Amino acid sequence: MPNDANSFTITIRKRPWWFWVVVGFWTLLEVLFLQTALASARESEYRAAAISWTVVGVLAAGGVLIWFLQGRSRTRAD
């Protein structure tokens, strides 16, 4: 259905099964490094905490970026 002045079309795409496997693995890594960062800071291991916080930040930024890029359509429908 083409878009006109009074209507628009919303397309919903289902993500593939392997994407959810990757999301689960990413979540486990995120929790593991977050726990490591918090524990290292509590034990006054500031160098290890800084490395873990950096990994948490990179994983979070990469995860958000991949989430939005995976959902975008590669072809433009006119």
Protein Blocks (a to p, Z undefined) as FASTA:
>chain_A
ZZdfkbccdddddddfklmmmmmmmmmmmmmmmmmmmmmmmnopaklmmmmmmmmmmmmm
mmmmmmmmmmpcfbdcZZ
